[in-house]
Amino acid sequence: MRLSLRNSYMSTTTFRLPQELVDHVIDHLYNDYETLRACSRVAQAWLPTSRYHLFAKVCLQAWTGHGVTQFPSGRCKELLSVIESAPEIAGYIRELEICEGAPMHIRHPELQSATWVTSEPALLSIFKRLKNLRHLEISSASIFYWRTLPAAFQNALCSLLATSSSLTYLKLHSWCFPNYTSLAVLLSHCKNLKGLSLSSTTVEDDDLAEHRLGCVIEEWDGCDVIPSSKLEVLTLDHVTFGYLDYWLFGETPMVDVSSLRELRVSHFSDLHVIEKLLLAVSGSLEHLHLKPGQWRVRPLDLSHSTCLRSVRLTLEEADTALEWAIELLCCIKSSASCIIERVALEFFIDPNKLDGWEHLQSLLSESEFSSLKQVEIGLFASPTRAGFIRAETQLAGLKDRAELRLYHLGLKSQRSKRQLSPRISRYEN
């Protein structure tokens, strides 16, 4: 009788995990989307935390790493429908990536035209609902010409930047602005911006003011002072910007680089401006990534860079590659204030054309690099090639100084994790 009562009690009692434990377990599954979807269907109490991670990052583009997916305008409408049925979901979206066009379009003719971003009403409606956005990327497979964008899209984008008080990172890829003012006014809406990336972007020198949008002009004229964003991260990747000097160092600069911690520059034409920028941020800069391109090899003044910890150099010109690497390391060596912990060199060149690894090893073995913890060397060849083996052999002595890693450039499994993406990941702090 006692056993029967006990079994009856257990059969009518539901065991529940404490909510704190449920949330903790789901938090550990933040990037396992299949499991998160399963968790969201377990119980109502599991739903908010599951959604928090499921909708943390939204990508609207016409392709993924696994091939063609639904056309992005359709996904955009579907997302809007989901948000309208459960408005709290909009608050979970903290990263938004939008891509106009599709490089895969030619190989997949079943896709419709990939032009959708500036003409999709659902996207503008989504913009109005995003209140906790931290990270925004807008890119195009062709070019966004600011002056030809529909006024509705311009207004919606400016409103999104102005109302997203938590937005700390903005990336614009493949844009063309008619003048310095159009970009400056657009960025003036970002009140707490800490990371800015301009990629494949041109800022022209057309001074005609009528190309500025009305809603921005009203706000601009109505404010005596618009505080500059205090950047921690700046990326200039294949950027053409004749007024960059004035934008950064003018009487009323549009961004404040006095606290810049990370600088990434690729193929910028005016080395003089970059040298000036390096001096301006020398007291705060921690991470430096350069792609010199066609720059003439010359010393860079890092004598005041007291906080510099990490340097990455990406090289593509066989005639100057090792010369650039050695020159930059010599600049670091001559600066007693630098405490370099990580050095990364990427050579997108046949290693058979490179000669001077022993000199590089000797330089990195000197006392000025006593703080060195890690050296990464990326070579555009497989580890079985003679040039790769020769570099590995001649650099072997560095293993006594720091962790040495040689890897094959171009392989997804071996590529550097840094590239031109920010090393500092938490902009909200």
Secondary structure, 3 states (H helix, E strand, C coil): CHHHHHHHHHHCCCCCCCHHHHHHHHHCCCCCHHHHHHHHCCCHHHHHHHHHHHCCEEEECCEECCEECCCHHHHHHHHHHHHHHCCHHHHHCCEEEEEECCCCCCCCCCCCCCCCHHHCHHHHHHHHHCCCCCEEEEEEEEEEEHHHCCHHHHHHHHHHHHHCCCCCEEEEEEEEECCHHHHHHHHCCCCCCCEEEEECCEECCCCCHHHCCHHHHHHHHCCCCCCCEECCEEEEECCEECCHHHHHHCCCCCEECCCCCEEEEECCCCHHHHHHHHHHCCCCCCEEEEECCCCCCCCCCCCCCCCCCEEEEEECCCCCHHHHHHHHHHHHHHCCCCCCCEEEEEECCCHHHCCCHHHHHHHHCCHHHCCCCEEEEEECCCCCCHHHHHHHHHCHHHHHCCEEEEEECCCCCCCCCCCCCCCCCCCCC
